[in-house]
């Protein structure tokens, strides 16, 4: 049995659980803005992808969404399977591919520009999943008259917060990666 590989896997699993918990905490650190509050979930999702890699970063977010769907109140408005009918649920789903893409784009290079580009792409993926899902729920399920362009325009309120999160992650990521590499050498 290779103990180095076992230890690395154990560290990834612990990191996965940690980032699932941090994302849950990030759901409650929020600024109410209407249908979907501004939260710190994406900040922890981006860090999960950067620090755990594409696979474990995505698994951490899948774990977060899974425990919420099982009924633990880890989403901004609770939890449970019925949450799939919330307009904001698409953004929760978007956390999974966002973490994966950020992790994949930063697997080999971790300079500031690489991290900035990766986190920006991850945020765009979050919107690419979240906004159409929100439109589907609002328009089809809730029978809202809001048009897709109007919904896109309503998303502009999130740009300043997202920009700040992207800057924070970009500034922290290289330092956190170096620190993590020293603390857990075979990760």
Order of alpha helices (4+ residues) and beta strands (2+ residues): alpha-beta-beta-alpha-alpha-alpha-alpha-alpha
